[in-house]
C-alpha cells in the first residue's frame, strides 16, 4: 500500500487517475475499488491509501490498476 493523490476523477464515468511514486504515469482507479459506503467518489487533490497491480496490459492507457482505494481523513 502506498499514499497517492487523486489527479482527476469523473463521477459520471466512475473512474479516475491516481498518482504515486510507485505508479509512474498514473494508476487507473474505478469506483468499485473505493473502500467506503454509500456513493463512492473521489476529488482531485484528495489523498488516499492505494493498493495497486500491474496487470500486464494497459487499462485505459495506464500501466497500473487500483485494487483498493482507501480515502484518507482530511
PDB file of N, CA, C and O in Angstrom:
ATOM      1  N   UNK A   1       0.844  -1.175   0.000  1.00  0.00           N
ATOM      2  CA  UNK A   1       0.000   0.000   0.000  1.00  0.00           C
ATOM      3  C   UNK A   1       0.890   1.240   0.000  1.00  0.00           C
ATOM      4  O   UNK A   1       1.904   1.298   0.697  1.00  0.00           O
ATOM      5  N   UNK A   2       0.488   2.229  -0.798  1.00  0.00           N
ATOM      6  CA  UNK A   2       1.211   3.490  -0.880  1.00  0.00           C
ATOM      7  C   UNK A   2       0.217   4.640  -0.718  1.00  0.00           C
ATOM      8  O   UNK A   2      -0.992   4.458  -0.863  1.00  0.00           O
ATOM      9  N   UNK A   3       0.744   5.816  -0.416  1.00  0.00           N
ATOM     10  CA  UNK A   3      -0.081   7.015  -0.389  1.00  0.00           C
ATOM     11  C   UNK A   3      -0.092   7.601  -1.788  1.00  0.00           C
ATOM     12  O   UNK A   3       0.952   7.729  -2.426  1.00  0.00           O
ATOM     13  N   UNK A   4      -1.274   7.956  -2.258  1.00  0.00           N
ATOM     14  CA  UNK A   4      -1.418   8.518  -3.601  1.00  0.00           C
ATOM     15  C   UNK A   4      -2.292   9.766  -3.538  1.00  0.00           C
ATOM     16  O   UNK A   4      -2.977  10.018  -2.547  1.00  0.00           O
ATOM     17  N   UNK A   5      -2.250  10.536  -4.618  1.00  0.00           N
ATOM     18  CA  UNK A   5      -3.070  11.725  -4.764  1.00  0.00           C
ATOM     19  C   UNK A   5      -3.951  11.553  -5.991  1.00  0.00           C
ATOM     20  O   UNK A   5      -3.490  11.100  -7.038  1.00  0.00           O
ATOM     21  N   UNK A   6      -5.214  11.915  -5.857  1.00  0.00           N
ATOM     22  CA  UNK A   6      -6.138  11.833  -6.986  1.00  0.00           C
ATOM     23  C   UNK A   6      -5.801  12.945  -7.972  1.00  0.00           C
ATOM     24  O   UNK A   6      -5.871  14.125  -7.629  1.00  0.00           O
ATOM     25  N   UNK A   7      -5.439  12.573  -9.182  1.00  0.00           N
ATOM     26  CA  UNK A   7      -5.140  13.562 -10.231  1.00  0.00           C
ATOM     27  C   UNK A   7      -6.438  14.105 -10.816  1.00  0.00           C
ATOM     28  O   UNK A   7      -6.612  15.315 -10.962  1.00  0.00           O
ATOM     29  N   UNK A   8      -7.344  13.190 -11.148  1.00  0.00           N
ATOM     30  CA  UNK A   8      -8.635  13.573 -11.715  1.00  0.00           C
ATOM     31  C   UNK A   8      -9.636  12.463 -11.436  1.00  0.00           C
ATOM     32  O   UNK A   8      -9.262  11.302 -11.268  1.00  0.00           O
ATOM     33  N   UNK A   9     -10.914  12.833 -11.390  1.00  0.00           N
ATOM     34  CA  UNK A   9     -11.970  11.850 -11.140  1.00  0.00           C
ATOM     35  C   UNK A   9     -13.228  12.281 -11.881  1.00  0.00           C
ATOM     36  O   UNK A   9     -13.603  13.453 -11.848  1.00  0.00           O
ATOM     37  N   UNK A  10     -13.882  11.326 -12.553  1.00  0.00           N
ATOM     38  CA  UNK A  10     -15.105  11.588 -13.305  1.00  0.00           C
ATOM     39  C   UNK A  10     -16.234  10.770 -12.684  1.00  0.00           C
ATOM     40  O   UNK A  10     -16.278   9.550 -12.846  1.00  0.00           O
ATOM     41  N   UNK A  11     -17.152  11.438 -11.970  1.00  0.00           N
ATOM     42  CA  UNK A  11     -18.262  10.740 -11.318  1.00  0.00           C
ATOM     43  C   UNK A  11     -19.180  10.056 -12.318  1.00  0.00           C
ATOM     44  O   UNK A  11     -19.672   8.958 -12.058  1.00  0.00           O
ATOM     45  N   UNK A  12     -19.415  10.695 -13.462  1.00  0.00           N
ATOM     46  CA  UNK A  12     -20.323  10.119 -14.458  1.00  0.00           C
ATOM     47  C   UNK A  12     -19.793   8.810 -15.023  1.00  0.00           C
ATOM     48  O   UNK A  12     -20.561   7.878 -15.260  1.00  0.00           O
ATOM     49  N   UNK A  13     -18.482   8.736 -15.240  1.00  0.00           N
ATOM     50  CA  UNK A  13     -17.886   7.521 -15.784  1.00  0.00           C
ATOM     51  C   UNK A  13     -17.426   6.559 -14.692  1.00  0.00           C
ATOM     52  O   UNK A  13     -17.204   5.377 -14.952  1.00  0.00           O
ATOM     53  N   UNK A  14     -17.285   7.070 -13.467  1.00  0.00           N
ATOM     54  CA  UNK A  14     -16.933   6.216 -12.335  1.00  0.00           C
ATOM     55  C   UNK A  14     -15.480   5.795 -12.259  1.00  0.00           C
ATOM     56  O   UNK A  14     -15.162   4.743 -11.705  1.00  0.00           O
ATOM     57  N   UNK A  15     -14.596   6.613 -12.815  1.00  0.00           N
ATOM     58  CA  UNK A  15     -13.184   6.278 -12.715  1.00  0.00           C
ATOM     59  C   UNK A  15     -12.341   7.543 -12.775  1.00  0.00           C
ATOM     60  O   UNK A  15     -12.821   8.627 -13.107  1.00  0.00           O
ATOM     61  N   UNK A  16     -11.055   7.362 -12.440  1.00  0.00           N
ATOM     62  CA  UNK A  16     -10.125   8.475 -12.462  1.00  0.00           C
ATOM     63  C   UNK A  16      -8.696   7.976 -12.419  1.00  0.00           C
ATOM     64  O   UNK A  16      -8.426   6.787 -12.587  1.00  0.00           O
ATOM     65  N   UNK A  17      -7.781   8.918 -12.188  1.00  0.00           N
ATOM     66  CA  UNK A  17      -6.352   8.627 -12.195  1.00  0.00           C
ATOM     67  C   UNK A  17      -5.759   9.040 -10.856  1.00  0.00           C
ATOM     68  O   UNK A  17      -6.046  10.116 -10.331  1.00  0.00           O
ATOM     69  N   UNK A  18      -4.919   8.150 -10.316  1.00  0.00           N
ATOM     70  CA  UNK A  18      -4.248   8.406  -9.042  1.00  0.00           C
ATOM     71  C   UNK A  18      -2.746   8.409  -9.286  1.00  0.00           C
ATOM     72  O   UNK A  18      -2.238   7.611 -10.075  1.00  0.00           O
ATOM     73  N   UNK A  19      -2.041   9.299  -8.616  1.00  0.00           N
ATOM     74  CA  UNK A  19      -0.590   9.420  -8.778  1.00  0.00           C
ATOM     75  C   UNK A  19       0.147   9.051  -7.501  1.00  0.00           C
ATOM     76  O   UNK A  19      -0.241   9.462  -6.407  1.00  0.00           O
ATOM     77  N   UNK A  20       1.215   8.273  -7.650  1.00  0.00           N
ATOM     78  CA  UNK A  20       2.123   7.959  -6.545  1.00  0.00           C
ATOM     79  C   UNK A  20       3.496   7.689  -7.138  1.00  0.00           C
ATOM     80  O   UNK A  20       3.629   7.463  -8.341  1.00  0.00           O
ATOM     81  N   UNK A  21       4.512   7.715  -6.291  1.00  0.00           N
ATOM     82  CA  UNK A  21       5.871   7.429  -6.751  1.00  0.00           C
ATOM     83  C   UNK A  21       5.993   5.996  -7.265  1.00  0.00           C
ATOM     84  O   UNK A  21       6.826   5.712  -8.126  1.00  0.00           O
ATOM     85  N   UNK A  22       5.161   5.092  -6.739  1.00  0.00           N
ATOM     86  CA  UNK A  22       5.223   3.681  -7.128  1.00  0.00           C
ATOM     87  C   UNK A  22       4.502   3.390  -8.437  1.00  0.00           C
ATOM     88  O   UNK A  22       4.664   2.308  -9.001  1.00  0.00           O
ATOM     89  N   UNK A  23       3.695   4.355  -8.937  1.00  0.00           N
ATOM     90  CA  UNK A  23       2.918   4.142 -10.156  1.00  0.00           C
ATOM     91  C   UNK A  23       3.182   5.258 -11.166  1.00  0.00           C
ATOM     92  O   UNK A  23       2.283   6.045 -11.462  1.00  0.00           O
ATOM     93  N   UNK A  24       4.409   5.334 -11.702  1.00  0.00           N
ATOM     94  CA  UNK A  24       4.743   6.416 -12.629  1.00  0.00           C
ATOM     95  C   UNK A  24       3.807   6.416 -13.845  1.00  0.00           C
ATOM     96  O   UNK A  24       3.531   5.372 -14.436  1.00  0.00           O
ATOM     97  N   UNK A  25       3.333   7.603 -14.197  1.00  0.00           N
ATOM     98  CA  UNK A  25       2.418   7.735 -15.320  1.00  0.00           C
ATOM     99  C   UNK A  25       0.965   7.652 -14.912  1.00  0.00           C
ATOM    100  O   UNK A  25       0.078   7.929 -15.720  1.00  0.00           O
ATOM    101  N   UNK A  26       0.704   7.272 -13.663  1.00  0.00           N
ATOM    102  CA  UNK A  26      -0.652   7.234 -13.151  1.00  0.00           C
ATOM    103  C   UNK A  26      -1.204   5.834 -13.013  1.00  0.00           C
ATOM    104  O   UNK A  26      -0.745   4.893 -13.660  1.00  0.00           O
ATOM    105  N   UNK A  27      -2.201   5.721 -12.155  1.00  0.00           N
ATOM    106  CA  UNK A  27      -2.866   4.456 -11.862  1.00  0.00           C
ATOM    107  C   UNK A  27      -4.360   4.622 -12.131  1.00  0.00           C
ATOM    108  O   UNK A  27      -4.988   5.541 -11.605  1.00  0.00           O
ATOM    109  N   UNK A  28      -4.921   3.748 -12.939  1.00  0.00           N
ATOM    110  CA  UNK A  28      -6.357   3.734 -13.216  1.00  0.00           C
ATOM    111  C   UNK A  28      -7.102   3.330 -11.950  1.00  0.00           C
ATOM    112  O   UNK A  28      -6.755   2.329 -11.322  1.00  0.00           O
ATOM    113  N   UNK A  29      -8.119   4.095 -11.570  1.00  0.00           N
ATOM    114  CA  UNK A  29      -8.924   3.753 -10.411  1.00  0.00           C
ATOM    115  C   UNK A  29     -10.398   3.717 -10.770  1.00  0.00           C
ATOM    116  O   UNK A  29     -10.905   4.657 -11.382  1.00  0.00           O
ATOM    117  N   UNK A  30     -11.091   2.659 -10.405  1.00  0.00           N
ATOM    118  CA  UNK A  30     -12.521   2.505 -10.660  1.00  0.00           C
ATOM    119  C   UNK A  30     -13.267   2.667  -9.338  1.00  0.00           C
ATOM    120  O   UNK A  30     -12.748   2.321  -8.276  1.00  0.00           O
ATOM    121  N   UNK A  31     -14.484   3.194  -9.412  1.00  0.00           N
ATOM    122  CA  UNK A  31     -15.240   3.441  -8.178  1.00  0.00           C
ATOM    123  C   UNK A  31     -15.413   2.171  -7.341  1.00  0.00           C
ATOM    124  O   UNK A  31     -15.511   2.253  -6.116  1.00  0.00           O
ATOM    125  N   UNK A  32     -15.450   1.009  -7.975  1.00  0.00           N
ATOM    126  CA  UNK A  32     -15.657  -0.239  -7.238  1.00  0.00           C
ATOM    127  C   UNK A  32     -14.488  -0.575  -6.316  1.00  0.00           C
ATOM    128  O   UNK A  32     -14.636  -1.403  -5.417  1.00  0.00           O
ATOM    129  N   UNK A  33     -13.322   0.055  -6.524  1.00  0.00           N
ATOM    130  CA  UNK A  33     -12.152  -0.186  -5.671  1.00  0.00           C
ATOM    131  C   UNK A  33     -12.133   0.717  -4.441  1.00  0.00           C
ATOM    132  O   UNK A  33     -11.321   0.510  -3.540  1.00  0.00           O
ATOM    133  N   UNK A  34     -13.022   1.724  -4.390  1.00  0.00           N
ATOM    134  CA  UNK A  34     -13.063   2.649  -3.256  1.00  0.00           C
ATOM    135  C   UNK A  34     -13.694   1.947  -2.059  1.00  0.00           C
ATOM    136  O   UNK A  34     -14.805   1.425  -2.148  1.00  0.00           O
ATOM    137  N   UNK A  35     -12.977   1.939  -0.948  1.00  0.00           N
ATOM    138  CA  UNK A  35     -13.428   1.276   0.271  1.00  0.00           C
ATOM    139  C   UNK A  35     -14.198   2.260   1.149  1.00  0.00           C
ATOM    140  O   UNK A  35     -13.649   2.831   2.091  1.00  0.00           O
ATOM    141  N   UNK A  36     -15.477   2.449   0.826  1.00  0.00           N
ATOM    142  CA  UNK A  36     -16.361   3.290   1.634  1.00  0.00           C
ATOM    143  C   UNK A  36     -17.790   2.885   1.326  1.00  0.00           C
ATOM    144  O   UNK A  36     -18.049   2.153   0.371  1.00  0.00           O
ATOM    145  N   UNK A  37     -18.707   3.363   2.138  1.00  0.00           N
ATOM    146  CA  UNK A  37     -20.117   3.037   1.924  1.00  0.00           C
ATOM    147  C   UNK A  37     -20.803   4.200   1.216  1.00  0.00           C
ATOM    148  O   UNK A  37     -20.261   5.303   1.138  1.00  0.00           O
ATOM    149  N   UNK A  38     -21.989   3.940   0.707  1.00  0.00           N
ATOM    150  CA  UNK A  38     -22.737   4.981   0.017  1.00  0.00           C
ATOM    151  C   UNK A  38     -22.159   5.249  -1.360  1.00  0.00           C
ATOM    152  O   UNK A  38     -21.513   4.385  -1.954  1.00  0.00           O
ATOM    153  N   UNK A  39     -22.398   6.455  -1.863  1.00  0.00           N
ATOM    154  CA  UNK A  39     -21.900   6.842  -3.177  1.00  0.00           C
ATOM    155  C   UNK A  39     -20.378   6.976  -3.108  1.00  0.00           C
ATOM    156  O   UNK A  39     -19.858   7.799  -2.354  1.00  0.00           O
ATOM    157  N   UNK A  40     -19.675   6.175  -3.889  1.00  0.00           N
ATOM    158  CA  UNK A  40     -18.208   6.148  -3.842  1.00  0.00           C
ATOM    159  C   UNK A  40     -17.641   7.092  -4.900  1.00  0.00           C
ATOM    160  O   UNK A  40     -17.817   6.889  -6.101  1.00  0.00           O
ATOM    161  N   UNK A  41     -16.959   8.125  -4.420  1.00  0.00           N
ATOM    162  CA  UNK A  41     -16.367   9.118  -5.307  1.00  0.00           C
ATOM    163  C   UNK A  41     -15.088   9.661  -4.690  1.00  0.00           C
ATOM    164  O   UNK A  41     -14.854   9.512  -3.491  1.00  0.00           O
ATOM    165  N   UNK A  42     -14.276  10.282  -5.505  1.00  0.00           N
ATOM    166  CA  UNK A  42     -13.043  10.933  -5.054  1.00  0.00           C
ATOM    167  C   UNK A  42     -13.001  12.335  -5.641  1.00  0.00           C
ATOM    168  O   UNK A  42     -13.771  12.668  -6.542  1.00  0.00           O
ATOM    169  N   UNK A  43     -12.092  13.151  -5.120  1.00  0.00           N
ATOM    170  CA  UNK A  43     -11.948  14.531  -5.556  1.00  0.00           C
ATOM    171  C   UNK A  43     -10.495  14.791  -5.940  1.00  0.00           C
ATOM    172  O   UNK A  43      -9.581  14.322  -5.261  1.00  0.00           O
ATOM    173  N   UNK A  44     -10.280  15.526  -7.011  1.00  0.00           N
ATOM    174  CA  UNK A  44      -8.919  15.886  -7.416  1.00  0.00           C
ATOM    175  C   UNK A  44      -8.189  16.526  -6.243  1.00  0.00           C
ATOM    176  O   UNK A  44      -8.724  17.410  -5.574  1.00  0.00           O
ATOM    177  N   UNK A  45      -6.962  16.070  -5.998  1.00  0.00           N
ATOM    178  CA  UNK A  45      -6.147  16.574  -4.905  1.00  0.00           C
ATOM    179  C   UNK A  45      -6.286  15.786  -3.612  1.00  0.00           C
ATOM    180  O   UNK A  45      -5.483  15.958  -2.695  1.00  0.00           O
ATOM    181  N   UNK A  46      -7.291  14.928  -3.528  1.00  0.00           N
ATOM    182  CA  UNK A  46      -7.520  14.125  -2.323  1.00  0.00           C
ATOM    183  C   UNK A  46      -6.416  13.089  -2.148  1.00  0.00           C
ATOM    184  O   UNK A  46      -5.931  12.526  -3.129  1.00  0.00           O
ATOM    185  N   UNK A  47      -6.019  12.835  -0.906  1.00  0.00           N
ATOM    186  CA  UNK A  47      -5.015  11.815  -0.583  1.00  0.00           C
ATOM    187  C   UNK A  47      -5.729  10.516  -0.242  1.00  0.00           C
ATOM    188  O   UNK A  47      -6.757  10.512   0.435  1.00  0.00           O
ATOM    189  N   UNK A  48      -5.165   9.415  -0.724  1.00  0.00           N
ATOM    190  CA  UNK A  48      -5.744   8.095  -0.486  1.00  0.00           C
ATOM    191  C   UNK A  48      -4.629   7.088  -0.224  1.00  0.00           C
ATOM    192  O   UNK A  48      -3.474   7.308  -0.590  1.00  0.00           O
ATOM    193  N   UNK A  49      -4.996   5.978   0.417  1.00  0.00           N
ATOM    194  CA  UNK A  49      -4.091   4.838   0.524  1.00  0.00           C
ATOM    195  C   UNK A  49      -4.450   3.915  -0.631  1.00  0.00           C
ATOM    196  O   UNK A  49      -5.612   3.552  -0.812  1.00  0.00           O
ATOM    197  N   UNK A  50      -3.450   3.544  -1.401  1.00  0.00           N
ATOM    198  CA  UNK A  50      -3.666   2.827  -2.654  1.00  0.00           C
ATOM    199  C   UNK A  50      -2.942   1.484  -2.662  1.00  0.00           C
ATOM    200  O   UNK A  50      -1.749   1.402  -2.371  1.00  0.00           O
ATOM    201  N   UNK A  51      -3.679   0.447  -2.995  1.00  0.00           N
ATOM    202  CA  UNK A  51      -3.091  -0.849  -3.299  1.00  0.00           C
ATOM    203  C   UNK A  51      -3.322  -1.059  -4.787  1.00  0.00           C
ATOM    204  O   UNK A  51      -4.449  -0.924  -5.265  1.00  0.00           O
ATOM    205  N   UNK A  52      -2.281  -1.383  -5.513  1.00  0.00           N
ATOM    206  CA  UNK A  52      -2.363  -1.442  -6.973  1.00  0.00           C
ATOM    207  C   UNK A  52      -1.758  -2.732  -7.508  1.00  0.00           C
ATOM    208  O   UNK A  52      -1.105  -3.488  -6.789  1.00  0.00           O
ATOM    209  N   UNK A  53      -1.999  -2.956  -8.804  1.00  0.00           N
ATOM    210  CA  UNK A  53      -1.380  -4.070  -9.505  1.00  0.00           C
ATOM    211  C   UNK A  53      -0.967  -3.594 -10.887  1.00  0.00           C
ATOM    212  O   UNK A  53      -1.508  -2.620 -11.413  1.00  0.00           O
ATOM    213  N   UNK A  54      -0.005  -4.292 -11.464  1.00  0.00           N
ATOM    214  CA  UNK A  54       0.408  -4.053 -12.845  1.00  0.00           C
ATOM    215  C   UNK A  54      -0.094  -5.259 -13.639  1.00  0.00           C
ATOM    216  O   UNK A  54       0.582  -6.287 -13.682  1.00  0.00           O
ATOM    217  N   UNK A  55      -1.272  -5.152 -14.270  1.00  0.00           N
ATOM    218  CA  UNK A  55      -1.920  -6.322 -14.854  1.00  0.00           C
ATOM    219  C   UNK A  55      -1.260  -6.895 -16.099  1.00  0.00           C
ATOM    220  O   UNK A  55      -1.667  -7.958 -16.568  1.00  0.00           O
ATOM    221  N   UNK A  56      -0.248  -6.219 -16.652  1.00  0.00           N
ATOM    222  CA  UNK A  56       0.405  -6.739 -17.850  1.00  0.00           C
ATOM    223  C   UNK A  56      -0.215  -6.207 -19.133  1.00  0.00           C
ATOM    224  O   UNK A  56       0.225  -6.551 -20.230  1.00  0.00           O
ATOM    225  N   UNK A  57      -1.229  -5.373 -18.997  1.00  0.00           N
ATOM    226  CA  UNK A  57      -1.816  -4.685 -20.145  1.00  0.00           C
ATOM    227  C   UNK A  57      -2.173  -3.281 -19.682  1.00  0.00           C
ATOM    228  O   UNK A  57      -2.171  -3.001 -18.483  1.00  0.00           O
ATOM    229  N   UNK A  58      -2.474  -2.410 -20.612  1.00  0.00           N
ATOM    230  CA  UNK A  58      -2.756  -1.024 -20.255  1.00  0.00           C
ATOM    231  C   UNK A  58      -4.261  -0.833 -20.071  1.00  0.00           C
ATOM    232  O   UNK A  58      -5.034  -0.985 -21.016  1.00  0.00           O
ATOM    233  N   UNK A  59      -4.661  -0.502 -18.862  1.00  0.00           N
ATOM    234  CA  UNK A  59      -6.063  -0.232 -18.547  1.00  0.00           C
ATOM    235  C   UNK A  59      -6.358   1.219 -18.896  1.00  0.00           C
ATOM    236  O   UNK A  59      -5.912   2.128 -18.196  1.00  0.00           O
ATOM    237  N   UNK A  60      -7.099   1.442 -19.963  1.00  0.00           N
ATOM    238  CA  UNK A  60      -7.420   2.802 -20.429  1.00  0.00           C
ATOM    239  C   UNK A  60      -6.176   3.671 -20.560  1.00  0.00           C
ATOM    240  O   UNK A  60      -6.222   4.870 -20.284  1.00  0.00           O
ATOM    241  N   UNK A  61      -5.069   3.074 -20.979  1.00  0.00           N
ATOM    242  CA  UNK A  61      -3.833   3.817 -21.210  1.00  0.00           C
ATOM    243  C   UNK A  61      -2.881   3.846 -20.030  1.00  0.00           C
ATOM    244  O   UNK A  61      -1.800   4.426 -20.135  1.00  0.00           O
ATOM    245  N   UNK A  62      -3.250   3.238 -18.908  1.00  0.00           N
ATOM    246  CA  UNK A  62      -2.413   3.260 -17.710  1.00  0.00           C
ATOM    247  C   UNK A  62      -1.870   1.868 -17.413  1.00  0.00           C
ATOM    248  O   UNK A  62      -2.593   0.877 -17.517  1.00  0.00           O
ATOM    249  N   UNK A  63      -0.592   1.800 -17.043  1.00  0.00           N
ATOM    250  CA  UNK A  63       0.059   0.523 -16.773  1.00  0.00           C
ATOM    251  C   UNK A  63      -0.236  -0.053 -15.402  1.00  0.00           C
ATOM    252  O   UNK A  63       0.183  -1.166 -15.087  1.00  0.00           O
ATOM    253  N   UNK A  64      -0.963   0.708 -14.579  1.00  0.00           N
ATOM    254  CA  UNK A  64      -1.286   0.270 -13.219  1.00  0.00           C
ATOM    255  C   UNK A  64      -2.789   0.379 -12.996  1.00  0.00           C
ATOM    256  O   UNK A  64      -3.455   1.235 -13.578  1.00  0.00           O
ATOM    257  N   UNK A  65      -3.315  -0.506 -12.138  1.00  0.00           N
ATOM    258  CA  UNK A  65      -4.747  -0.516 -11.841  1.00  0.00           C
ATOM    259  C   UNK A  65      -4.936  -0.638 -10.334  1.00  0.00           C
ATOM    260  O   UNK A  65      -4.298  -1.467  -9.686  1.00  0.00           O
ATOM    261  N   UNK A  66      -5.811   0.188  -9.786  1.00  0.00           N
ATOM    262  CA  UNK A  66      -6.097   0.158  -8.351  1.00  0.00           C
ATOM    263  C   UNK A  66      -6.864  -1.100  -7.982  1.00  0.00           C
ATOM    264  O   UNK A  66      -7.825  -1.477  -8.653  1.00  0.00           O
ATOM    265  N   UNK A  67      -6.426  -1.749  -6.902  1.00  0.00           N
ATOM    266  CA  UNK A  67      -7.120  -2.898  -6.340  1.00  0.00           C
ATOM    267  C   UNK A  67      -7.962  -2.436  -5.151  1.00  0.00           C
ATOM    268  O   UNK A  67      -9.075  -2.916  -4.940  1.00  0.00           O
ATOM    269  N   UNK A  68      -7.412  -1.496  -4.377  1.00  0.00           N
ATOM    270  CA  UNK A  68      -8.102  -0.940  -3.214  1.00  0.00           C
ATOM    271  C   UNK A  68      -7.729   0.523  -3.066  1.00  0.00           C
ATOM    272  O   UNK A  68      -6.555   0.889  -3.131  1.00  0.00           O
ATOM    273  N   UNK A  69      -8.747   1.359  -2.865  1.00  0.00           N
ATOM    274  CA  UNK A  69      -8.542   2.787  -2.646  1.00  0.00           C
ATOM    275  C   UNK A  69      -9.226   3.147  -1.328  1.00  0.00           C
ATOM    276  O   UNK A  69     -10.443   3.016  -1.195  1.00  0.00           O
ATOM    277  N   UNK A  70      -8.439   3.598  -0.361  1.00  0.00           N
ATOM    278  CA  UNK A  70      -8.991   3.961   0.942  1.00  0.00           C
ATOM    279  C   UNK A  70      -8.800   5.479   1.129  1.00  0.00           C
ATOM    280  O   UNK A  70      -7.673   5.944   1.299  1.00  0.00           O
ATOM    281  N   UNK A  71      -9.902   6.245   1.096  1.00  0.00           N
ATOM    282  CA  UNK A  71      -9.790   7.694   1.307  1.00  0.00           C
ATOM    283  C   UNK A  71      -9.201   7.997   2.675  1.00  0.00           C
ATOM    284  O   UNK A  71      -9.557   7.362   3.668  1.00  0.00           O
ATOM    285  N   UNK A  72      -8.291   8.979   2.723  1.00  0.00           N
ATOM    286  CA  UNK A  72      -7.687   9.395   3.997  1.00  0.00           C
ATOM    287  C   UNK A  72      -8.507  10.545   4.568  1.00  0.00           C
ATOM    288  O   UNK A  72      -9.077  11.337   3.818  1.00  0.00           O
ATOM    289  N   UNK A  73      -8.566  10.636   5.884  1.00  0.00           N
ATOM    290  CA  UNK A  73      -9.292  11.764   6.502  1.00  0.00           C
ATOM    291  C   UNK A  73      -8.645  13.084   6.110  1.00  0.00           C
ATOM    292  O   UNK A  73      -7.429  13.171   5.940  1.00  0.00           O
ATOM    293  N   UNK A  74      -9.465  14.090   5.973  1.00  0.00           N
ATOM    294  CA  UNK A  74      -8.965  15.427   5.571  1.00  0.00           C
ATOM    295  C   UNK A  74      -8.143  16.071   6.650  1.00  0.00           C
ATOM    296  O   UNK A  74      -7.655  17.187   6.471  1.00  0.00           O
TER     297      UNK A  74
END
